[in-house]
């Protein structure tokens, strides 16, 4: 399957939404959201990881190297002081074209 930028894709981008077409895109975009929130709040990776997970695990999630589990999403949201839904805010799934 190949994805091409469609009018729907550009429409979502213009609205400030994040179009994703694969699990890998989703992992990458959630990682970017986590990183942006952490930096906006002036928190270190160590502070967000806290006692809930290793800093190494958090860094790998934030880099998009691994997909966060629901347990990780819970702990990261708590560490960032946000609701879990905030980590997915603006993400819109798009169909991939064959």
N, C-alpha and C positions, 0 to 999 in steps of 0.2 A: 504494500500500500504506500502511496505517495501523497503527501499533503501539499496542496498549493494554496497560497494566500488568496482567499475568496473575498468578495465584497462583505460577507458576513464577518470574516476575520477582521478586516479593516474597520468595520462598524463597531465591533467590540473594543478594539484598541482605542478608537476615538472616544469612546465612553469611559475609558480608564479601566476597562475590564481586561482580564488576562485569558486569551483563548488557549486551550490545550487540546491536543489531539491524541495523546498517548500517556501511559502511566509514567514514562520517563519525563515527559513535559510537566506532568503534575508534580512529581518529586522535585524537579528543578525549580518550579515556580513557588512551591511551598517553602523550599529552602531559602529562596530569595526574600520571601515575605518575613520569615523568621529572622533572617539577618538584618533586614531593614528595620523591623520593630526593635530588635536588640540595640542597634546603633542609634535609633531615634531616642531611646530611653537612656542611652549612655551606659549600658550594662556590658560587662565583660562576659565572655563565654563561660568562664568559671562561675560567675554569679548566677547565670541562667541555669546551668547544669546543677548547681547547688549540691545537695546530698541525694538527689533523685536519680542521677545517672552520671557516668564518668564524663569528664570533659572531652575525652577522645570520642566517645559516642556522640556527644552533642556536636562537636566539630564536624564529624562525618555527616550528620543529618543536615547541618547548616550549609555544608558544601554541596549537598545533593548527591553524595556518594552512596547513601543508604536511605531507604524509605522509613520514615518514622512509624512506629507502631501506634496504636491508639493510646497505649500507656504513655509512650513518649510524648505524644501530642498533649495529653493531659498535663504532664510534668513541665513541658516547655511553656505551655500557656500560663500555668501557675507562676513559673519563673519569670515570665515576661509581664505578668500582671494583667493579662487579657483573657477574654473568653476564647475557648478553643476554636469557635467559628471564625474568629479574626484571622487565624492562620490560613484560612481558605477564602478569605474575602476577595471578591472580584473575579474569581476563577470561573470560567465558563467552558464546558466541554463542547467540542466541535467534532463532527463526523469527519473521518479521513476519507479522501477520495481514492478509489482503486486505480 
